[in-house]
Amino acid sequence: MGLFHWPWWSKVNNEAYNSNTKKVQAYETNKINLYDEDVYRRLSNRMVDPEKTPSQAKYFTDVNFREAFGRNEVTYRKVVPLYGWGDWRNVPNKLTRYLGNPTRAHDTSHAVEINGLTYIKGDVYIEGWMKGKGLLVVEGNVYVGGDILTMTDDDGSKSALGIIAIRDKERDTSTENPTTGKIVYKPHHDSDWSRLGVTHPFVNVSPRWEGCFHAAGGFELDTESKMQKMINLHVVGNLSTDYFDRRRMPNDIKVTYYNWQEILSQSSYDYMVDKTVRYGTKYNMAVMKDLIGWREVEATL
C-alpha cells in the first residue's frame, strides 16, 4: 500500500492511516486545562480503584511515625504509601566513614518508579526518591510527609514527575470548602531517619518538591508542631490550585518554574529531553515578603 500500490500517485484514504491532519484546538494558557476524570482513567496504564476491584483494598493501609520516646505521633490513615526513602543501615560503609551519620536519603534503592499514567481512587501518602517519567492522578487527597526528589532514571535521563489531586465527586459535594482533591504537607518525626535518629529526631521544615503539582481542592499545611511558622516550601517545577487559602499554607512558598515543552525545544537531537534542566526565571516567586500579614475587612462598594 502507499507507494506500493498502483497507481502510486493517487491519494489513498481507505487505509488505517493517511496523511490527513486534524487541527487541534488552541491551548489556553490561562487555564489549568485538566481532562475529565474518565479520560485519566482510560489513559492510565496502572489503576487502583478498590470500589471497582475490591481486592485492591489491600494496597491501603495506615502509616504511623513516632518521635523518640513517643512524645509526638503522626498517622496517615487508609492511604496508598509511596515511600521512596531507603534504610540507613544499607548505606555502604565507605560513605558513612565520610558522612558519619547515614540517613534514609543516602539509600536510593527504594525509589518509587512512576512511568506513564497511574490513577488511584483514594488517599495517597508520598515522599522520598522518585524516578521515571510519569503522572500520578489521585481521586482523593495527597499527603506529603517530606521531600519529593527526582533521581536519574535507569536510562540515564532526568526523571519527570507530575501529581494531580482531583476531587472525589461522590464523597465531596462542597462548593466552598472541598474535603478532597487536596495536596497536604503533613510533616512527621522519624526516630529511625538516621543512625542518630533517637537523639536527633528528623523534622523537615524546609521541604523540597521536584515536579509539577496541581490540587483541585486546595493546598495546605497540616501539623501541630511548634515549628509550623518556620516551615518553608520550595517547589522546583510548578504548583497550581483551584482553591487558594493563604492561611492554610506553609509560611513561605518558593516556586522555581520550568516548562518541559521549553526543555524539549532547547534540545538539538530529535526532541529528546536534555539531561541538564534549564530553569526559567519568569515565575520565580517567594510569597512571604508580599504576604507578611493581612486582615479581613467588610466588603464595600
C-alpha positions as CSV (number, residue, x, y, z in Angstrom):
1,M,0.0,0.0,0.0
2,G,1.1,3.7,-0.1
3,L,3.9,3.9,-2.6
4,F,3.5,0.2,-3.3
5,H,0.0,0.4,-4.8
6,W,-0.9,1.3,-8.4
7,P,-1.3,4.0,-9.5
8,W,1.0,5.2,-6.7
9,W,0.4,8.9,-7.5
10,S,-3.3,8.7,-6.5
11,K,-4.4,9.6,-3.0
12,V,-5.2,6.7,-0.6
13,N,-7.9,7.2,2.1
14,N,-9.1,3.7,2.8
15,E,-6.0,2.7,4.8
16,A,-5.9,2.7,8.6
17,Y,-3.5,5.6,8.3
18,N,-3.3,8.5,5.9
19,S,-1.7,11.9,5.6
20,N,-4.9,13.9,6.5
21,T,-4.3,16.0,9.6
22,K,-6.7,17.5,12.1
23,K,-6.3,20.9,13.6
24,V,-6.1,20.7,17.4
25,Q,-7.9,23.4,19.4
26,A,-5.6,26.1,20.7
27,Y,-4.2,25.5,24.1
28,E,-5.5,28.1,26.6
29,T,-2.5,29.1,28.8
30,N,-4.7,31.0,31.3
31,K,-6.5,27.8,32.4
32,I,-5.4,24.7,34.2
33,N,-6.7,22.6,31.2
34,L,-7.4,19.4,33.2
35,Y,-9.1,16.4,31.5
36,D,-12.2,14.9,32.8
37,E,-11.8,12.0,35.3
38,D,-12.8,9.3,32.7
39,V,-10.1,10.5,30.4
40,Y,-7.4,9.9,33.0
41,R,-9.0,6.5,33.8
42,R,-8.9,5.4,30.1
43,L,-5.3,6.7,29.6
44,S,-3.9,5.1,32.8
45,N,-1.6,2.1,32.5
46,R,-2.0,1.5,36.2
47,M,-5.2,1.9,38.1
48,V,-6.1,1.3,41.8
49,D,-9.8,1.5,42.5
50,P,-11.0,-0.6,45.4
51,E,-14.6,0.2,44.7
52,K,-14.5,-1.5,41.3
53,T,-11.9,-4.1,42.3
54,P,-12.3,-5.0,46.0
55,S,-9.1,-7.0,46.0
56,Q,-7.2,-3.7,45.6
57,A,-8.2,-2.6,49.0
58,K,-5.1,-4.4,50.3
59,Y,-2.9,-1.5,48.9
60,F,-4.4,0.9,51.5
61,T,-3.0,0.9,55.0
62,D,-2.2,3.1,58.0
63,V,1.3,4.6,58.1
64,N,2.5,5.8,61.6
65,F,5.5,7.8,62.6
66,R,6.5,8.4,66.2
67,E,9.2,10.6,67.7
68,A,11.7,9.2,70.1
69,F,10.1,8.3,73.5
70,G,6.6,8.6,71.9
71,R,6.2,12.3,72.5
72,N,4.8,13.1,69.1
73,E,2.9,10.9,66.6
74,V,1.6,11.4,63.1
75,T,-0.6,8.9,61.3
76,Y,-1.7,8.7,57.7
77,R,-4.9,6.7,57.6
78,K,-6.1,4.5,54.8
79,V,-3.5,5.6,52.3
80,V,-1.5,4.0,49.5
81,P,2.1,4.5,50.7
82,L,4.6,5.7,48.1
83,Y,7.7,5.8,50.3
84,G,10.9,6.4,48.4
85,W,13.4,6.6,51.2
86,G,15.6,3.6,52.0
87,D,17.3,2.3,55.1
88,W,20.4,4.0,56.6
89,R,21.6,0.5,57.6
90,N,22.1,-0.3,53.9
91,V,24.4,2.7,53.2
92,P,27.9,1.5,52.3
93,N,30.5,1.8,55.0
94,K,32.7,3.9,52.6
95,L,30.0,6.6,52.6
96,T,29.4,6.5,56.3
97,R,33.1,6.9,57.0
98,Y,33.0,10.4,55.5
99,L,29.5,11.5,56.5
100,G,29.4,10.0,59.9
101,N,25.6,9.8,60.2
102,P,24.0,7.9,57.3
103,T,20.3,8.7,56.7
104,R,17.4,7.1,54.8
105,A,18.1,9.6,51.9
106,H,21.5,8.1,51.3
107,D,19.9,4.8,50.3
108,T,18.2,5.2,46.9
109,S,17.4,1.6,46.4
110,H,13.7,2.1,47.3
111,A,12.9,4.9,44.9
112,V,9.3,4.9,43.7
113,E,9.1,4.4,40.0
114,I,6.2,6.2,38.2
115,N,6.1,5.7,34.4
116,G,3.1,6.6,32.2
117,L,-0.2,7.5,34.0
118,T,-1.1,6.0,37.4
119,Y,-4.6,6.5,38.6
120,I,-5.5,5.9,42.3
121,K,-9.0,6.4,43.8
122,G,-8.4,7.1,47.4
123,D,-5.8,8.9,49.5
124,V,-2.0,8.7,48.9
125,Y,0.9,9.3,51.2
126,I,4.1,10.1,49.3
127,E,7.7,11.3,50.0
128,G,11.3,10.3,49.1
129,W,13.1,9.5,45.9
130,M,11.1,9.2,42.7
131,K,12.2,8.1,39.2
132,G,10.7,7.7,35.8
133,K,8.6,9.9,33.5
134,G,5.0,9.8,34.7
135,L,1.9,11.4,36.0
136,L,0.1,10.4,39.2
137,V,-3.6,11.2,39.3
138,V,-5.2,10.8,42.7
139,E,-9.0,11.0,43.2
140,G,-8.7,11.9,46.8
141,N,-6.1,13.7,48.9
142,V,-2.3,13.5,48.6
143,Y,-0.4,13.7,51.9
144,V,3.3,14.6,51.6
145,G,5.5,13.8,54.5
146,G,8.8,15.4,53.4
147,D,10.9,15.9,50.4
148,I,9.9,14.7,46.9
149,L,13.2,14.3,45.0
150,T,13.7,13.0,41.4
151,M,16.7,11.0,40.6
152,T,18.3,9.9,37.3
153,D,16.2,7.3,35.5
154,D,17.5,3.9,34.6
155,D,18.3,5.1,31.1
156,G,20.4,7.9,32.4
157,S,17.9,10.7,31.6
158,K,16.3,13.1,34.0
159,S,13.1,12.0,35.6
160,A,9.9,14.0,35.3
161,L,7.0,13.7,37.8
162,G,3.6,15.2,37.8
163,I,0.9,14.9,40.6
164,I,-2.7,15.9,40.2
165,A,-5.2,15.6,43.0
166,I,-8.8,15.7,41.8
167,R,-11.9,15.8,43.9
168,D,-14.0,12.7,44.7
169,K,-17.4,13.8,43.5
170,E,-19.1,11.0,45.4
171,R,-17.6,11.9,48.8
172,D,-17.1,15.6,48.3
173,T,-20.1,17.8,47.3
174,S,-19.0,21.0,48.9
175,T,-18.9,24.2,46.8
176,E,-16.7,26.3,49.0
177,N,-14.6,24.1,51.3
178,P,-13.5,20.9,49.5
179,T,-12.6,17.9,51.5
180,T,-10.9,16.0,48.7
181,G,-8.6,16.9,45.9
182,K,-6.1,18.4,48.3
183,I,-2.3,18.3,48.4
184,V,-1.4,18.4,52.1
185,Y,2.0,18.8,53.5
186,K,1.9,16.8,56.7
187,P,5.4,16.5,58.2
188,H,6.4,13.9,60.8
189,H,9.1,12.9,63.1
190,D,11.2,9.8,62.3
191,S,13.3,8.4,65.1
192,D,14.8,5.9,62.6
193,W,15.7,8.5,60.0
194,S,19.4,8.2,60.7
195,R,21.9,6.4,62.9
196,L,21.5,9.1,65.4
197,G,17.7,9.3,64.9
198,V,16.8,8.6,68.6
199,T,18.8,11.5,69.9
200,H,18.4,13.7,66.7
201,P,14.8,13.2,65.5
202,F,14.2,14.4,62.0
203,V,11.6,17.1,61.2
204,N,11.7,18.6,57.7
205,V,10.9,22.3,58.0
206,S,12.3,23.1,54.5
207,P,10.8,20.6,52.2
208,R,11.8,20.5,48.5
209,W,9.4,19.1,45.9
210,E,10.6,18.4,42.4
211,G,7.9,18.1,39.9
212,C,4.6,19.7,38.8
213,F,1.7,19.7,41.2
214,H,-2.0,20.6,40.9
215,A,-4.5,20.5,43.7
216,A,-8.1,20.8,42.6
217,G,-9.3,21.0,46.3
218,G,-6.5,23.3,47.6
219,F,-3.0,23.2,49.0
220,E,-2.5,23.3,52.8
221,L,-0.3,22.6,55.8
222,D,-1.4,20.1,58.4
223,T,0.8,20.0,61.5
224,E,0.6,20.6,65.3
225,S,4.3,21.2,65.5
226,K,5.5,24.4,67.3
227,M,7.8,24.8,64.2
228,Q,4.8,25.3,61.8
229,K,5.5,29.1,61.4
230,M,9.1,28.2,60.2
231,I,8.1,25.7,57.5
232,N,9.3,27.0,54.1
233,L,8.4,25.0,50.9
234,H,10.5,25.1,47.7
235,V,8.9,23.7,44.6
236,V,11.1,23.0,41.6
237,G,8.6,22.7,38.8
238,N,5.2,24.2,39.2
239,L,2.4,24.5,41.7
240,S,-1.3,25.3,41.0
241,T,-4.6,25.1,42.8
242,D,-8.2,25.8,42.2
243,Y,-8.8,26.9,45.9
244,F,-6.3,29.4,47.3
245,D,-6.3,30.0,51.1
246,R,-3.1,31.5,52.2
247,R,-3.9,31.0,55.9
248,R,-3.7,27.2,55.5
249,M,-0.4,27.2,53.5
250,P,3.2,27.0,54.8
251,N,4.9,30.1,56.0
252,D,6.9,30.6,52.8
253,I,6.5,29.2,49.3
254,K,9.1,29.5,46.6
255,V,8.4,28.1,43.1
256,T,11.3,27.7,40.7
257,Y,9.4,27.2,37.4
258,Y,10.3,25.1,34.5
259,N,8.3,24.0,31.4
260,W,9.1,20.7,29.8
261,Q,7.9,21.9,26.4
262,E,10.7,24.6,26.6
263,I,13.2,21.9,27.6
264,L,12.2,19.8,24.6
265,S,12.5,22.7,22.2
266,Q,16.0,23.5,23.6
267,S,17.3,20.1,22.6
268,S,19.1,19.6,19.4
269,Y,18.7,15.8,19.0
270,D,15.2,14.9,17.8
271,Y,13.2,16.2,20.8
272,M,14.9,14.1,23.4
273,V,15.0,15.6,26.9
274,D,18.3,17.3,27.8
275,K,19.9,15.8,30.9
276,T,20.6,19.3,32.3
277,V,17.4,21.1,33.2
278,R,17.4,24.8,32.3
279,Y,15.1,26.6,34.8
280,G,13.1,29.7,33.9
281,T,13.1,32.8,36.0
282,K,9.7,34.2,34.8
283,Y,7.7,32.6,37.6
284,N,10.3,32.6,40.4
285,M,8.5,33.9,43.5
286,A,8.6,33.9,47.2
287,V,5.2,34.9,48.7
288,M,6.4,35.5,52.2
289,K,7.6,39.1,51.6
290,D,4.3,40.0,49.9
291,L,2.1,38.3,52.5
292,I,3.7,39.0,55.8
293,G,0.4,40.0,57.3
294,W,-3.2,40.5,56.4
295,R,-6.6,41.4,57.9
296,E,-10.1,40.7,56.9
297,V,-12.4,43.7,56.3
298,E,-16.0,44.1,55.2
299,A,-16.5,44.5,51.5
300,T,-17.6,48.0,50.5
301,L,-18.8,49.4,47.2
